[in-house]
Amino acid sequence: MSSSVLSMMLIVSIFLGALGLGALLWGLKNGLFDDPNKFLEGTKFDSEEDLKDAVMSEQKKKALMKKKREKNYMPPD
């Protein structure tokens, strides 16, 4: 392939990538990916036991994060 064809392909691919990134950022800014009813609809089909388990797991997660912060935990390099 000639260098002009490769450069044209590179320019087009960069343009399309930038266009896709712009569309993604625009969608995030305008809230197109937000679903305010996601958790409300999810709880309609969960039993009370499942909801209690979810609360307990969140509490355990928060406790572990607090414990790590108190110890100034640093992950190994």
C-alpha positions as CSV (number, residue, x, y, z in Angstrom):
1,M,0.0,0.0,0.0
2,S,1.2,3.5,-0.7
3,S,1.7,6.0,2.1
4,S,-1.1,8.2,0.9
5,V,-3.6,5.3,1.4
6,L,-2.3,4.6,4.9
7,S,-2.4,8.2,5.9
8,M,-6.0,8.5,4.6
9,M,-7.0,5.4,6.6
10,L,-5.3,6.8,9.7
11,I,-7.0,10.2,9.4
12,V,-10.4,8.6,8.8
13,S,-10.0,6.2,11.8
14,I,-8.9,9.0,14.1
15,F,-11.9,11.1,13.0
16,L,-14.4,8.3,13.6
17,G,-12.8,7.5,17.0
18,A,-13.1,11.2,18.0
19,L,-16.7,11.3,16.7
20,G,-17.6,8.2,18.8
21,L,-15.9,9.6,21.9
22,G,-17.8,12.9,21.4
23,A,-21.1,11.0,21.1
24,L,-20.3,9.1,24.3
25,L,-19.4,12.2,26.2
26,W,-22.5,14.0,24.9
27,G,-24.7,11.1,26.0
28,L,-23.2,11.0,29.5
29,K,-23.6,14.8,29.8
30,N,-27.3,14.6,28.8
31,G,-28.1,11.6,31.0
32,L,-28.9,9.2,28.3
33,F,-27.4,6.3,30.2
34,D,-29.1,7.1,33.5
35,D,-32.0,4.9,34.6
36,P,-33.6,6.4,37.7
37,N,-36.1,3.5,38.0
38,K,-33.5,0.8,37.9
39,F,-33.3,0.2,41.6
40,L,-37.0,0.7,42.2
41,E,-37.9,-1.8,39.6
42,G,-35.3,-4.2,40.8
43,T,-36.7,-4.3,44.3
44,K,-40.2,-5.2,43.0
45,F,-39.0,-8.7,42.2
46,D,-36.7,-9.3,45.2
47,S,-37.8,-11.0,48.3
48,E,-37.2,-9.4,51.7
49,E,-34.4,-11.9,52.5
50,D,-32.6,-10.9,49.3
51,L,-32.8,-7.2,50.2
52,K,-31.5,-7.9,53.7
53,D,-28.6,-9.8,52.3
54,A,-27.8,-6.9,50.0
55,V,-27.9,-4.5,52.9
56,M,-25.6,-6.7,54.9
57,S,-23.1,-7.0,52.1
58,E,-23.0,-3.2,51.7
59,Q,-22.4,-2.8,55.4
60,K,-19.6,-5.3,55.3
61,K,-18.1,-3.5,52.3
62,K,-18.2,-0.2,54.1
63,A,-16.7,-1.7,57.2
64,L,-13.8,-3.1,55.2
65,M,-13.1,0.1,53.4
66,K,-13.1,2.0,56.7
67,K,-10.7,-0.5,58.2
68,K,-8.4,-0.2,55.2
69,R,-8.4,3.6,55.5
70,E,-7.7,3.5,59.2
71,K,-4.6,1.3,58.6
72,N,-3.4,3.5,55.7
73,Y,-3.5,0.4,53.5
74,M,-1.3,0.5,50.5
75,P,-1.6,-2.2,47.8
76,P,1.7,-3.9,46.8
77,D,3.5,-2.5,43.7
